[in-house]
Amino acid sequence: MGIFLGVIIVIVGLIVIFFNIPYSKTTREFNISINIEKQAIAMNNENEQQYFTEADIADLPAPVQKYFRYCGFIGTPKMSYMKVAFNNVDFSLGRGKSTIKVDYTQYNIVNKPIRIALIDSSMFGVPFQGIDSYIDGKGSMKGVIAKLITLFDQRGEDMDRASLVTFLSESLLAPDAALQDYVTWEEIDDLHAKATISCYGTSASGIFTFNEKGEMTSFTTEDREAISMDGKREQVTWTAIISDYEDHNGIKQPTTLQAVWNYDEGDLLYFDGIHTSIEYGF
């Protein structure tokens, strides 16, 4: 019995050590993907740096033009990519389910478009990580527990569209994306504009809302499905809420980004990102 107990203690100790070492296959996969995209950007950025001008935004809907001016983008360099870091985010696992804390780091590449995000958390002390990506027209969401076990790996046309519209919802945070040929705009009124993104044979749309100052305050779409941990899919209105703008090196950026499923029986705030950090690469 003593030998058996000793073996169990050793095994548990090794598992604890494994859980706490920095190495992670998921993190490595994320870093490799990001480095590939950065290298591609560096190879393509041999021309002179471009800057946002009034001519760039002349054909955009009035509230979108106002947003560019209010945030201070005119006269600043156009970005090639955006990095957004969320720390200690309250993340809901679904209706009636618990909330966990996650760190969430994402990169949005302007010219393709591409979006790659790493989710880092733990569940009952066991590491949980995930990669949420849109690359070359394919969307996917993979979750890995205990650094080795794939909990889910969601793909398909619905995921392609959902990932594409998520990129669209963030396009004004890295606004050179909003000027690309893959995005078209329609003016609705002084505080609303519709945008449509089309890539690799897939299209998705949503409505941006602005306030009187010029801040973008939300994005709403019908082109996302709520997908539960068990793979159940449900067509639900999705809203991104953007708020708490602060000045960073002359650019006004939101510091709170939230994601909400607008279920018929009530809203579910499932991603509550505060103290958000936004950085640009050129």
C-alpha positions as CSV (number, residue, x, y, z in Angstrom):
1,M,0.0,0.0,0.0
2,G,2.8,2.4,0.9
3,I,4.5,1.8,-2.5
4,F,1.2,2.3,-4.3
5,L,0.6,5.5,-2.5
6,G,4.1,6.7,-3.2
7,V,3.6,6.1,-6.9
8,I,0.3,8.0,-6.9
9,I,2.0,11.0,-5.1
10,V,4.8,11.0,-7.7
11,I,2.3,10.9,-10.6
12,V,0.3,13.7,-9.1
13,G,3.5,15.7,-8.6
14,L,4.6,15.2,-12.1
15,I,1.2,16.3,-13.4
16,V,1.3,19.4,-11.3
17,I,4.8,20.2,-12.6
18,F,3.6,19.6,-16.2
19,F,0.7,21.9,-15.7
20,N,2.9,24.7,-14.4
21,I,5.8,24.6,-16.9
22,P,5.6,27.5,-19.4
23,Y,5.6,25.3,-22.5
24,S,2.3,24.7,-24.3
25,K,1.7,23.2,-27.7
26,T,-1.3,25.5,-28.2
27,T,0.8,28.6,-27.4
28,R,3.5,27.4,-29.7
29,E,0.9,26.9,-32.5
30,F,-0.3,30.5,-31.9
31,N,3.1,32.0,-31.9
32,I,4.1,30.2,-35.1
33,S,1.0,31.5,-36.9
34,I,1.7,35.0,-35.7
35,N,5.3,34.9,-36.7
36,I,4.4,33.6,-40.2
37,E,2.1,36.6,-40.7
38,K,4.6,39.1,-39.4
39,Q,7.2,37.8,-41.7
40,A,4.8,38.1,-44.7
41,I,4.1,41.6,-43.7
42,A,7.8,42.5,-43.4
43,M,8.4,41.1,-46.9
44,N,5.5,43.1,-48.4
45,N,6.3,46.4,-46.6
46,E,9.1,47.6,-48.8
47,N,7.2,50.6,-50.1
48,E,7.0,54.0,-48.4
49,Q,4.8,54.2,-45.3
50,Q,1.3,55.3,-46.1
51,Y,-0.8,57.7,-43.9
52,F,-4.5,58.2,-43.4
53,T,-5.9,61.2,-45.3
54,E,-9.2,63.0,-45.8
55,A,-9.3,61.5,-49.3
56,D,-9.2,58.0,-47.9
57,I,-12.5,58.6,-46.0
58,A,-14.3,60.9,-48.4
59,D,-16.7,58.2,-49.7
60,L,-17.4,56.6,-46.3
61,P,-20.7,57.2,-44.4
62,A,-20.7,60.4,-42.4
63,P,-20.6,58.8,-39.0
64,V,-17.6,56.7,-40.0
65,Q,-15.8,59.8,-41.3
66,K,-16.5,61.5,-38.0
67,Y,-15.1,58.5,-36.1
68,F,-11.8,58.7,-38.0
69,R,-11.5,62.4,-37.2
70,Y,-12.6,62.1,-33.6
71,C,-10.2,59.2,-32.8
72,G,-7.3,61.2,-34.4
73,F,-6.4,58.8,-37.2
74,I,-6.1,61.4,-40.0
75,G,-2.4,62.1,-40.6
76,T,-1.2,59.0,-38.7
77,P,0.5,55.9,-40.3
78,K,-1.7,53.1,-41.7
79,M,-1.2,50.0,-39.7
80,S,-0.5,46.5,-41.1
81,Y,-1.8,44.7,-38.0
82,M,-3.3,45.2,-34.6
83,K,-2.6,43.4,-31.4
84,V,-5.3,43.5,-28.7
85,A,-4.6,42.1,-25.2
86,F,-7.3,41.4,-22.6
87,N,-6.4,40.3,-19.1
88,N,-8.5,38.7,-16.4
89,V,-11.6,38.7,-18.6
90,D,-14.9,37.4,-17.2
91,F,-15.9,34.7,-19.8
92,S,-19.2,32.9,-19.6
93,L,-19.4,29.3,-20.6
94,G,-23.0,29.7,-21.7
95,R,-26.5,30.3,-20.4
96,G,-26.9,28.9,-16.9
97,K,-23.2,28.0,-16.8
98,S,-20.3,29.3,-14.8
99,T,-18.0,32.2,-15.6
100,I,-14.2,31.7,-15.7
101,K,-11.3,34.2,-15.9
102,V,-9.3,34.2,-19.2
103,D,-6.5,36.1,-20.8
104,Y,-7.1,36.7,-24.4
105,T,-4.6,37.9,-27.0
106,Q,-5.4,38.5,-30.6
107,Y,-3.8,39.7,-33.8
108,N,-5.8,41.2,-36.7
109,I,-3.9,41.4,-40.0
110,V,-5.3,44.1,-42.3
111,N,-4.6,43.2,-45.9
112,K,-6.0,39.6,-46.1
113,P,-7.9,39.7,-43.6
114,I,-6.7,37.4,-40.9
115,R,-7.6,37.1,-37.2
116,I,-5.8,34.8,-34.7
117,A,-6.5,34.8,-31.0
118,L,-5.2,32.8,-28.0
119,I,-7.3,32.1,-25.0
120,D,-5.5,31.2,-21.8
121,S,-7.3,30.0,-18.7
122,S,-7.8,27.1,-16.2
123,M,-10.8,25.1,-15.2
124,F,-10.6,23.6,-11.6
125,G,-6.9,24.1,-11.7
126,V,-6.4,22.3,-15.0
127,P,-4.9,24.5,-17.8
128,F,-7.4,25.4,-20.6
129,Q,-6.3,27.1,-23.8
130,G,-7.8,27.8,-27.1
131,I,-7.2,29.2,-30.5
132,D,-9.9,31.3,-32.3
133,S,-8.8,32.0,-35.9
134,Y,-9.8,33.1,-39.3
135,I,-7.0,32.3,-41.9
136,D,-7.3,32.1,-45.7
137,G,-11.1,32.2,-45.5
138,K,-11.4,29.4,-42.9
139,G,-12.7,30.0,-39.4
140,S,-12.1,27.7,-36.5
141,M,-12.3,27.5,-32.7
142,K,-10.3,24.9,-30.9
143,G,-10.2,24.3,-27.1
144,V,-7.5,22.2,-25.4
145,I,-7.5,21.1,-21.8
146,A,-4.6,19.8,-19.7
147,K,-2.3,21.0,-22.5
148,L,-2.9,17.8,-24.5
149,I,-6.6,16.9,-24.8
150,T,-8.6,18.6,-27.5
151,L,-12.0,19.4,-26.0
152,F,-13.6,20.8,-29.2
153,D,-12.5,21.8,-32.7
154,Q,-15.3,23.7,-34.4
155,R,-15.1,24.3,-38.2
156,G,-17.3,24.7,-41.2
157,E,-19.1,27.3,-43.3
158,D,-21.0,28.7,-40.3
159,M,-17.7,29.2,-38.5
160,D,-16.2,30.8,-41.6
161,R,-18.9,33.4,-41.6
162,A,-18.9,33.9,-37.8
163,S,-15.1,34.5,-37.8
164,L,-15.4,36.8,-40.8
165,V,-18.0,39.0,-39.2
166,T,-16.0,39.1,-36.0
167,F,-13.1,40.5,-38.0
168,L,-15.6,43.1,-39.5
169,S,-16.8,44.1,-36.0
170,E,-13.2,45.0,-35.1
171,S,-12.3,46.7,-38.4
172,L,-12.6,50.2,-37.1
173,L,-10.2,49.5,-34.3
174,A,-7.6,48.9,-36.9
175,P,-9.3,51.3,-39.4
176,D,-7.1,50.6,-42.4
177,A,-9.1,47.4,-42.5
178,A,-12.2,49.5,-43.0
179,L,-10.7,51.0,-46.1
180,Q,-9.9,47.7,-47.9
181,D,-11.7,46.5,-51.0
182,Y,-13.2,43.6,-49.0
183,V,-15.4,46.0,-47.0
184,T,-18.3,48.0,-48.5
185,W,-20.3,50.6,-46.6
186,E,-23.8,51.9,-46.7
187,E,-25.0,55.0,-44.8
188,I,-28.1,54.7,-42.7
189,D,-28.2,57.9,-40.7
190,D,-26.0,60.2,-38.7
191,L,-25.4,57.6,-36.0
192,H,-25.5,54.3,-37.9
193,A,-23.7,52.7,-40.9
194,K,-23.9,49.2,-42.4
195,A,-20.8,47.4,-43.4
196,T,-20.4,44.2,-45.5
197,I,-17.3,42.1,-45.7
198,S,-16.7,39.7,-48.5
199,C,-13.8,37.2,-48.7
200,Y,-13.2,33.8,-50.3
201,G,-16.9,33.5,-51.4
202,T,-18.4,34.3,-48.0
203,S,-20.1,37.6,-47.0
204,A,-21.3,38.9,-43.7
205,S,-22.8,42.2,-42.6
206,G,-23.5,44.2,-39.5
207,I,-24.5,47.7,-38.3
208,F,-22.1,50.0,-36.5
209,T,-23.6,52.5,-34.0
210,F,-21.9,55.8,-33.1
211,N,-22.6,58.5,-30.5
212,E,-22.7,62.2,-31.1
213,K,-19.1,62.7,-30.2
214,G,-18.0,60.3,-32.9
215,E,-17.2,57.2,-30.8
216,M,-18.2,53.8,-32.2
217,T,-20.3,52.3,-29.4
218,S,-21.5,49.0,-30.8
219,F,-21.7,46.6,-33.7
220,T,-24.7,44.2,-34.2
221,T,-25.0,41.3,-36.6
222,E,-27.3,38.4,-37.5
223,D,-24.5,36.5,-39.2
224,R,-23.1,34.6,-36.1
225,E,-24.3,31.4,-34.5
226,A,-24.0,30.8,-30.8
227,I,-22.2,27.5,-30.4
228,S,-22.2,25.8,-27.0
229,M,-19.4,23.7,-25.5
230,D,-21.2,20.6,-26.6
231,G,-21.5,21.8,-30.2
232,K,-25.1,22.9,-30.2
233,R,-25.7,25.7,-32.7
234,E,-28.3,28.5,-32.4
235,Q,-28.9,31.5,-34.6
236,V,-28.8,34.5,-32.3
237,T,-28.3,38.2,-32.7
238,W,-24.7,39.2,-31.6
239,T,-23.6,42.6,-30.3
240,A,-20.1,43.9,-29.6
241,I,-20.1,46.9,-27.2
242,I,-17.3,49.4,-27.3
243,S,-16.7,52.0,-24.6
244,D,-14.4,54.0,-22.2
245,Y,-12.3,55.7,-24.8
246,E,-8.9,56.9,-23.7
247,D,-6.1,58.8,-25.4
248,H,-3.0,56.8,-26.3
249,N,-0.3,58.6,-28.1
250,G,-2.8,61.0,-29.7
251,I,-5.2,58.2,-30.8
252,K,-8.5,57.7,-28.9
253,Q,-9.0,54.0,-28.2
254,P,-11.7,52.1,-26.4
255,T,-10.6,50.3,-23.2
256,T,-13.7,48.2,-22.7
257,L,-14.8,45.6,-25.3
258,Q,-17.7,43.4,-24.5
259,A,-19.5,40.6,-26.5
260,V,-23.2,39.9,-26.0
261,W,-25.6,37.2,-27.2
262,N,-29.1,38.8,-27.6
263,Y,-31.3,35.8,-26.7
264,D,-35.0,36.2,-26.9
265,E,-35.3,35.6,-23.2
266,G,-32.5,38.1,-22.3
267,D,-29.0,39.2,-23.1
268,L,-26.0,37.1,-22.1
269,L,-22.8,39.2,-21.6
270,Y,-20.3,36.4,-22.2
271,F,-17.1,38.3,-22.7
272,D,-16.4,41.3,-20.5
273,G,-13.0,42.8,-21.5
274,I,-11.9,45.8,-19.4
275,H,-8.6,47.6,-19.3
276,T,-8.0,46.5,-22.9
277,S,-4.7,47.3,-24.6
278,I,-4.5,48.0,-28.3
279,E,-1.2,48.2,-30.2
280,Y,-0.4,48.6,-33.9
281,G,2.3,47.2,-36.2
282,F,3.3,49.0,-39.3
